[in-house]
């Protein structure tokens, strides 16, 4: 199983998640382990709206069916509640439920432009991901999941996570932003240098074979 450290509102991680799920479906691989890499803890500030508004037009060219223009009105000040909700999903339904929640949450943010920082939206997303809304809210409101989010961040630091997304194979080797490559910023516009969707399938194959 692959382990992916990422932030839910990272557009590069969103593209990886889309392509990873596409490749997994083709070969019947199990869900990945989604771990939290909260950029607001890494950078000690929230991600500026302007940053994503520059990145999204570039990534829309790679996955045009999965993005809508960013909206300031629904721009979250924090993504920590959403990551806590991801942890709740995993506690209630295991890796499969966490994977469904992750997919639904990213689509809600990037395509539907919903605010992932508020409780009602997270409850709706949990229900859409197949979780019982009442059970989800009971666990979410019980608290205690922030420690799990922070623990992921601390583990990511120990494992040498370079940024969001960073993928680790079962043998412990890792790769930052696979399938995209290095990103150069040219006059305020991100320019990926090594886009290769086939790299995702190769990662899955390495994870399965141990090669």
Secondary structure as UniProt FT lines:
FT   STRAND          3..6
FT   TURN            8..9
FT   HELIX           11..27
FT   STRAND          33..36
FT   HELIX           39..42
FT   HELIX           49..60
FT   TURN            61..62
FT   TURN            64..65
FT   HELIX           72..74
FT   HELIX           80..110
FT   TURN            116..117
FT   HELIX           119..128
FT   TURN            129..130
FT   HELIX           133..141
FT   HELIX           146..159
FT   STRAND          166..168
FT   TURN            170..171
FT   STRAND          174..176
FT   TURN            178..180
FT   STRAND          183..186
FT   TURN            187..188
FT   STRAND          189..192
FT   HELIX           198..209
//
